[in-house]
Amino acid sequence: MRYQDINAAAVDRWVEEGWTWGVPITHEDYLRAAAGDWSMVLTPTKPVPRRWFPELRGCRVLGLAAGGGQQMPLFAARGAVCTVLDYSARQIESERMVAAREGYEIRALRADMTQPLPFADESFDLIFHPVSNCYIREVEPVWRECWRVLRPGGLLMAGMDNGFNYLFDADEEHVTGYLPFDPTVNEQQRLSLEREGGGMQFSHTIDEQIGGQLRAGFRLLDVYEDRNGSGYLHEHGVPTFWATLAVKKFSA
């Protein structure tokens, strides 16, 4: 089985088990967002700065690997024209459920972001990409596809795991692993994920994650770090995630 399909099945299972990132927003959350009271995250704890967002009314937004009914409903409540792509069937179901409940339209596609994105060039004004590229082996092709489907001057907001979590045991108190983390070539890492029900995950370097955006033609506008939200590393102030804001330059 392809590792992408292993991960889609894993996320479906996590959603059924009550995974934090698979719980849709409530009707009350939607109403508050429509009234102007909203925030969303790319990483576990820090809200994306409001200054990062353009005018959202009429903005063509792609939620890339962003299913689950958490961010896209907020964009829709603010008047954005929303498309979401995710490889988890359960996450896509949640998007459609919330859209039907709140009465807005969304294009919700179950598709694999490791393949060419099923959109025409310059289709979007903004791509919102929460932490998810830790579930794919090659990151740079995704950045190139993001550049292609964004209009010139369009924005890419991305959350990324910096790889630090893969060094530690489940209690996060002892270094038991090493980088890079790639279970497709390292049997010990694969077996560890199988025992934990963790799907297939991958560490990525700053060169791949931020350097890859720059090589794709983006210009970095802003960045921040974030922590896990709980656990030993979080309590000791260890940053384990990055979030970036980048713009598609008018020429590559």
N, C-alpha and C positions, 0 to 999 in steps of 0.2 A: 504494500500500500504506500502511496506517496505520503511524505511527511505532512504535506498540506491537508490531506484528507484525515490523517490522524488528528491533526489539530482542530479541524472543523468538528469532528466527533467529540473531542475532549471539551471544547467550548460548549457544545450542545449539552453535554452531561453536566458541566459546571453550572450552566443556567438553570437546569432542572433542580440542582442542589442548592440554589439560592445565591449564586455568585454575585458579589457586590456590583460587578460591572455588567450584570445582566438583568438588573432590576429597573424597570422603566420608571420614569417620573410619574407622579400622581397628577390627577386633574387639577388639584390645588396648585401644584408647582407650575403647571401650564398657565393657569390664570394669573399667577403672580408674575410670570415672565411677560405675559402680554401687557401687564400693567407697568412693566419696567423694572421689576425686582427679579434679577436673574444673575447667575454666574455658572461657569462650567470649567471643567478641568481637562487637561491633557495628560497629567500625571496624578499620582494618588491624592495629594492634599492641597496643593496651592491652586487657587483659582487663576485662570488666565487673566492677565491685566486687561481691564476694560479698554485701555488705550490701544490695545492690539487690534481691536475689531473695527472694520470700516462701517459705514452706514449699512445696516442689514436689510432694510426694506428693499425688495427687488434684487438683492444680492444672490447670485447663483452659487450655492454652497454644495460641495461634495464632502460627505462624511466618509473618509477612506478607512476601512476596517473599523467603523465607528457605529456598528449596529448595537441594539439593545434598548433603544427608546430613551436615551438619557440626554444627549446633546442635540440631536436633530429636532426634537420637539421644541426646544428652546429657540433654536434658529427660526423654526416655522412660526412660533409665537411672536417673533420680532419682525415677521414679514419677509423672511428669506424664501427663496425658491430652492427646495432641498432635494438632493439625491444622496442616497446612502448605498455603499457597497460593502458587503461583508460575506465571508465564506461560511459563516455559521447560519444554518437554517433557522435556529431558534432566535438568534439575534435579529434576523430579518423579520421573523414573525412578530417580534415585539415592536419593531418600527411600524409595521402595518397596523397592529392593534392600536397603538397610541394615535396614529393618524386618523383611523376610523373613529376612535372615541372623541377626538377633539375637532374633527371635521376639516382637516387640511389635507392637501395632496402631497404625496411624496413618491418619488421614483425609488423603489427599494429593490436592489439587485443582489442576488446571491452569486458572487463571482470571486475568483482567486486573484489577489493583488500581485502575485508573482507572475501573472500573465499580463500581456498588454491590456491596458484598461479599455473597456468597451465604450469609449467616448470619442467624439471628434476632437480635433485640435481646438484649443482655446474655448472650451465649453464652459469653464467656470471662472468665477471671480475670487473664490476662496476655497482652499482645501483644509479641512480639519481632520487631523490624523493623530488620535490618542495613542498611547503606548500600545503597540501591536507588532512592530517589526522585529521584536524578540522572538516571534513565531515564524520568521522566514529566514532563509539562509543567506540570500543575496539582497542587500539593501539598495545598492546604487541603481539597479534597473527601475526600482520604484520611484526614486527621485527623478529620473529622466522622464518617466511617464507623467509624474506630477507636473513637471515643467511643460510637457507637451499639451496637457489638457487645460492648463491655466492660460488665461488671456495675458498679454503683456501688462505688467503692473499688478497682476494677481498675487494673492498672498497664500503662503503655505505655513500653517501652524502645526507643529509636530511634537509629540511627546516620545521620549526614548529612554530605555533602560541603559544605564552606562556600563553594565556587566558586572558590577561589584557584587551583586547578590549571588552570583554563581560561584563565588569563592568559598562560601560559608555553608556550614551544616544547617539543619532545619531550625536549630535554636539560635543561629546566627552568632554564636560565641566562639567558634573554632574554624580556622581556615582548613578546609578539607578538600577543596577543589583547586582548579587552575584554569587559566585562560589560554587560548580561546575555548569557549564552550560550544561544542558542535557534536551532537549525538549521532549525526549521520556518519561520522568517521571515528568516534570514540565510544567504544562499547560500554565502558564503565559509566560514562555520562548518560548514555541511553538507558542503561539498566536503572540508574538512579532516578531518572524521570519516570520510568515505568512503575517503579515502586511507589512513587508519590502521586501517580495519576496526572503527571504534569504535561502530557502531550510531548511535543518536540520543540525545544527552545534553543535559542542561539544568542551568544554574546556578540556584540559589535563594538568596534573601536570608534573613537572620535573622528578618526580619518574617514571611516565609512559613513558615519552618521552625519557629521557636520561638513567635513571635507567633501563628502559625496554630494551634498546639496550645492556646494559652491561649484564643483566641477560640472554639475548638471546645468548651471547657468543662473542659479539663485544668488541673491545678495543677502547676507545675514543682517537683520535689523535689530534683533534683541534676543536675549537668552536668559534663562534662570535655571536653578537647580531645585530638586525636591527630594523628599525622603519617602520611606516606605509607608508611613502612616501609623505603623505600630511595630513592636519588636525591638530587639537589642540594638540593632544598627540605628533605628529611628531614635531610640532613647539617647544614643550617644552622638546624635547630630550628624550622622554619616549621610552625605548626599548619594542617592542611588539612581536618580533620574535627571534628565535634562529636558527642557522644553525650548523650542526655537521658533522665532518668527522670521520668515524670509520672504523676499519679493522676487517675482520673476522679472529679470531685467528685460528691457525692450529689445536687446540683442544678446544672443548667447556668448 
